[in-house]
Amino acid sequence: MEALIKNIKADGKLLAAILDCSSESLFKSLINKAAIIKEKYCGNVVYLRGLIEYSNICRKNCYYCGIRRDNKTIVRYTVKEDEIINTAKIAYEKKYGSIVIQSGERNDKEFIKTIDRIIRKIKQVSNGKLGITLSVGEQSYDVYKMWYESGAHRFLLRIESSDEDLYKKIHPNDEVHSFINRLKALENLKKADYQTGTGVMIGLPFQTSEHLAKDLLFMKDFDIDMCGMGPYLEHHKTPLWEYRHLLKPQKERLNLTLKMVALLRILMKDINIAATTAMQTIEPEGRIKAIQAGANVLMPNITPAQYRDNYFLYENKPKTFEAPEDHLPHLGKKLKTVNHTIYYGTWGDSKHFFRKNGQ
Ligand code: SF4
């Protein structure tokens, strides 16, 4: 087993074997190796992104998602423009360095213009100093480029699964949910000069270790700059709910996610990897464990409190206002216990992006 860990490379069979292996000592060796690589290439620092869940209105109907278009049981919201600007300003003052604007997917003119205006205003109120990551779905190249020129510089678009057959099992099979279009959108983000991130769900029904190994190889081949991946968490108002009997226990999904984080860190040494909220949903220490396994980004939720309860992607998502675990001093203390510090007031860009572009 130790030999497996020593020689990790971009080999689907090897990666699947590691993901499949239930040995505790292999798990520990894997996490240790990823931790050493992260310290060498990224340092033991954690970058912050204040997460603003801008709107839960979505034109899509993904089978796993609690805010899918056909879920009529939730209250739909969009954060008011002045509230989002004010939230971003507070994030800047608190030295978050960077924010993420996340939203359900819309591609109508009003949405596109509003996002553009918000980006420009945030740049204004922060003297150009607050970094902006977008996670607002598939758009045309021109829209991506326009937002980039307005001041957004990183974009996260999760592929969710890089296996086309599995992708089709978890999405409606139509033009709006096309796998090919998603790949094209990822290409367009790169072309538009964004630091480009993607990610997958781990522990989906019908998903095998081979699928996950393929996901790792996809991220390496695509040469991503950042990754946000997390365990699949079921939601009772979604079509995938009926397959919940096929799921691994949540704890196993968390451990599998930690292995994916560690393997990705070993394969892609200097990218940014987020410790996602879904991990913390399974276990309070989930995000800290992800940091120990190779992640280097945390995204505390700073969405104005009155909206937060309605961004209900999956069951048991933390949703109280300023959850104690998201208070920065508290997070800082937690991180200190695992030999990490928060790097305040920086954009925390992907080193990989600059290295591959020869900067
Ligand atoms: S996963 Fe994204 S695109 Fe799909 S329904 Fe949910 S918010 Fe919309």
Residues whose N, C-alpha, C, O or C-beta is under 5 A from the ligand:
A	BS01	SF4	C58 K60 N61 C62 C65 I67 R68 S103 G104 E105
